[in-house]
């Protein structure tokens, strides 16, 4: 049934697709300076315009691209670059586990496509749509198209902003020091705060934040992984033992 629906971009599918793109617009605004800075930094670190753009098109992994560019410029070996970016992207495993119940029945080609487009921003809007549909006992099919619309908007935005950064990179060599990446931090805060309605969620966020600050000096961004795991563990323990009824905070 889903094969039939996905093979035909029908009216409900179009509506869901464009709804996903539309609801991602506020997050696109925060990602714009991030993408431009990446393109600028990549050129200033010695990557060719084609290589810099290809990384955004085929890798499409924001923070990992920044790290990879820095390591390449420092002459780091390829295995170390791969290992470092792998560690940084481990957070996507948490996203994937959350979304798996909704997408596991999809054909392999669709799961692969959606997995490629799984970013922090797309996860935030897609997960909310899936959970909202689940509460209403709606089919997840519209959520798949919503997910696809969100990831398409983010992907095109990232590629375009990279191209802009590449184009103006040499003209503005110090652009990465302008503090434009602050917009990304604000965007992430905006993504997380609406979900903090229960005590276990607050416990997870606060514990993860504290550990991230303490573990920040660790190499290869390992502190982020430790912080994420800490947040998950604390949230689960709080939900099961401290707030078993999962009451909403007041």
N, C-alpha and C positions, 0 to 999 in steps of 0.2 A: 504493500500500500504506500509506504513512504517512498519507494522507488518511483512509483507513478507520480506522486506529488512533486518530488524533487526534479523529475524530468520535465515538468510543466510549470513554468513561471506564471502561475495563475493569479487572479486578482488578490485573494487573501495573502498569497505569498509575497506579492509586490508590496502590499500595504505593510506587512511585517518587516520586509527588507528595508524599506525606506524609514519605517519607524525606528529601527535599530540604528540606521545612519543618523537620523535626526537627534535621537537621544544621546548620541556620542559627541555631538557638536561642542558642548561645554568642555569636554575632555580634550577635544582637538585643539582648542585654544591654548590649553596648558602645554600641549605637546609641540606646538609650532616652534617656539624658541629652542626647545630641546633638539628638534630635528635640524634646525638651521645651524645651531652650534656644532652639532656632529659633523655636518658637511664642511663647515669652516675649519674645524679642528683636523679633520681627516686630510684636507689639502695642505694645511700648514705643517702637518706631521710627515708629509712626503708621499702620501698616497696619490695615485693618479685619479683624475676625475672619474674615469670609468670604474676603477676599483672601488672608490668610495661609494658611488651610486649602486654598483653591483652588490655591495655588502648590505645596503638597505633593501634592495629588491629580493635577494636570495636568502639573506640571513634574518633580517627583520627582527632585531633583538636589542633595541635601544641601548640600555646600560652596558650590555655585553659588547656592543660595537664600540662604545667609548673605550672600554677596557682593552679590547683587541687592538684598536688604533694606537693606544699608548704603548702597549707591549711590542707591537710591530716596530714602532719608532725607536724603541729601546733595544732592538735587536734580539728580543726574546725568542727562544726556540718555539717551533710550531706546537710540539706536544704540551708545553707549559701554557701556551695561549689557549689551546683546546680545553685543557683541564680547568683553567681559571674561569673561562666563560661557561663551562659546564656547571661549575659550582655556583656561579652567580645565577644561572637560570634554573637551579633546582627548585626555586619557589613555584615554578610552573607545574611541578608535580602536585603541589597542594591544590592548585587551581583545577588541574585535570581530575583529581580524585573527587572534587566537589561536583564537577559537571558530568562525570562518567555515568551516573544513573540516568541522565537525560539523553545522552547521545549514544549509549552503548548499542542500541538497536539500529543505528544508521549503517548504511553500507560503508565498507572500508574506505572508499575514495572520499566520502564526505567527512568521515572522522579525521582523515589525514589533512584535508583542507582546513577544517575548523581548528585542528591542532596547530597548524602552521600560523593561523591568525590569532592564537590565544595570547593576548597581551594583558597587562594589568587593567587597562582601561576597558577593553572589551569584556574581560571577565566580570568586572564590576556591574556593567549594564546587562550582560547576558544572564548572569547568575540571578539577578533580581527578577528578570523576566521569567526565567524558568520556574523560580520558586513561587512567583505570583500566579503563574498558570497552574502550578501544582495545587495551590490552595483552592483555586477555583475549579479544579478537576477538568481543566482544559487539556487538549492534546498538546504535546510538546512540539508538534510540527511547526507551528507558527514561531515558536521560540528558536528553532533552528534557522529559519530565515531571518529572524531578528538578529541573531548572532552573526550570520553572514553579512548582513547590512552594516553592523557595527564594525566588524573586522575589515570590511572593504573600505569604509570611510577612513579608518585609522591607517590602513596600509597605503592608500593613495596620498593621504596627508603626509605620512612619514617620507615617502619617496619624493614628493614635491618639495617638502621643506629641505630635504637633503640636497636636492638639485639647486635650490636657492642658496643654501650655504656654500655649495661648491662654486657657484657662479660669483658670489660676492666675497668668498673666503680670502682671496689674495688682496682684495681692496680693503678688507677690514680684518687685519691679522690678529687683533686683540679682542675680537668679538666674544670669545669664550670667557673673558674676564669682565664682561659687562653686568654679570649677575642676572641674566635673563632666565637662567635655569631655576630661579626662585618660583617661577610660574608652575613648574612641574611639581614642586613640593606642595604648593597650595592645591593643585589639582588632586594629588594623592590624599591630602587631608579631606578635601571635599568628597572623595570617593568613599572614605572609610567612615566618617562621622555619621551619615544617615543610618548606618547599620548598627550603631551602638545604642541599642534599646534594652538590652538585657545585661544582667550582672556578669555572666560568663564572658560575654563579648568585651565588656570593659576590662575584665581581668586579663583576657588574652592580649588586648591591645596595650594596656599599661605595662604588663610584664615583658612583652616583646619589645616595646619601646625602650624600657630601662636596659634590657640586655643588649640591644643594638648600640646604645650609647657606650656601655661599658666595654663591649667587645669590638668596638669600631677599629682599634689599632691592629686587630688580627689580619694577617695577610690574605690575599685573594678573596676579599669580601666574605670570609668565612663567618664573620660576626653576624651577617644578615641571615645566614642559614640557621645558626644557633638561635638567633632571636626568633625566627619564624617557628622553629621547633618548640622553643620555650612557650611561645604564645599558644600553640596548639595544645600542648600538654596541660598548661595552666587552665585554658578554657575548658577542656574536657573534664579535668578534675573538678573544677568549680561547678560545672553543669551537673555532674553525677553525684557529688558528695556535699557540696556547700549549698547549691541552689537546685535541688532535685526537681522542684516544680517549675524551674525556669521562669520565675516571675519577672515581670518587666520592672525595670528600675523607675523610681519616681524622683 
